């Protein structure tokens, strides 16, 4: 129902879940993995909200419409854990989540995912575009390290 994934789509989020890597995501970016959900530091960053994460179901579901309830609950639980970890380690003043469905809803990866952003006063998140170049592995590593250390306690 309401799907836009092209035939032969090679899902970059499934790649991370199955333990592989590409130029944009490495396994060192993964901070939380459960039997149904995975969270990792994203390579697409916004100028004032560095180190945001994606939380995805471990099975491939294109969007919210297709997401089975058990996977949705697992993603939500992981989002909550990540939000608490971000708030506890980043020195931010709050956290925002975003989830997009279909092209008109700004979805551009055809695997359900939730963005979890650190928020700061005056950060202007909703009025800015992401940075033009992806965050490097070295850029992402300190954020992943902080979050893993917090979550492993």
N, C-alpha and C positions, 0 to 999 in steps of 0.2 A: 504494500500500500504506500503510495506517495514516495516512490524510490527514484533516485537519479543516478545511482552508481552505473557507470558505463560497463559494457561487456568487457571482460578481461581485466578488470580493475585490480591492480596490485596494491593492497591496502597497506599504507605505511604504519598504521597503528597496530595492525595484526603482526607486522614485522617485529615491532618492539615487544609485544606480548609473547611471541614465540621465542624470544631470546636473541634475535638477530639485531644488526645495526646497519645504519646507513650514514650518509654525510650529515644528516640533521639530528639524529638521535642515537645515543649509545646506551649500552646497558648500565653504565655508571650514572645515567640520568634517572634510572628507576629508583624510587624511594620507598614504594610500598607495593607489595604483590600479595594478593589473597587468591583463594581458589576461583573467584569470579571477577575480580577487578585488579587493575594495575594503574599506578600513578607515577608520572615521571615529569621532570623539568622539561618544559617545552623549549624549542629553539626559536620560536617566533616570540619576540618580546615587544612590549610597549614602552615608550621612552621613560615613563615615571613609575613603572610597575615591573621592574626586572625580576626574573626568577619565577614567573608564573608557571603553573603546572597544568597538565591534562590528566584527567581520570577517565579511564575507558573500561568497558566490560571486556573480559578476556575472550568472549566469543563474539564473532562478527555480527553486528546488527547495525544497519545503516543509520537509523535515527530513533528518536523517542517513540515514534509510532510502532516500530518493530520490536522494541525492547521488552523481553519477558520480565515480569515483576521480580522474580528472584535476582536477576542481573541488575535491574534498576535499584533494588534495595542495596545490593552490594556496592554499586557505584556510589549511591548516596552515603553509605557508611564510610566509604573511602574518602569521599569529598569532605565529610565532616572531620575525619582524622587529619587530613591534609590542611584544612582550614585552621584547625587548632595548632598544628605544627608550625604553619606559616606565622600565625599570630604570636606564637611563643618564641620564634627564633629570628624573624626578620626585622623586628623593631618597627613594624607597621602599626597603623592605628585601626585597621579593620581588614576585612576580606570581602571580595565580591566573587560570585560565580556567574558564569554565562554558559548557555547551551543553545546551539543553533540547529535548525531543521530546515532542509531544502535550500536551494539557491536563494530564494527570496528572503529566507531567514538567515542568510550569510553563512550557511554551511558550505565548506569547500573540501572537507575530508569525509569520505562516505563510510564512516564508522562512528557510531554514537560516541560523543566525548563531552566532558564538562571542563571548562576552563576555571581555574581557581587563581584569583589575582590577589596579591598583597595590595592594600589600599593605604594611601597617605593623604592628609589634608591637602586640597588643591591639586591633586595629581592629574585631573582632567582626563581620566581614562576613557570616558565615553565620547570625548570630542577629539581624540587623537587616533592616528593610524599606527599600526605596528611598525617597528623599525624596518628599513629597507633590506638589511642584511641579517641573516640568522645569527643568533648567539653561538659562539664557538663552544667546543667541548670544554675548553679552559674557562670560559665565561660561566658555564652552567655548573661546573664541578663544585664551587663553594656552596651554592644553594642546595645542591643534592646532598652534600656532606652534612650540612646543618640539619636538614630535614631527616636524613637517615639516623643521625645521632639522637635526635629527639624521639623519633618513632621507635627506636630500639630500646629505649628506657623501659 
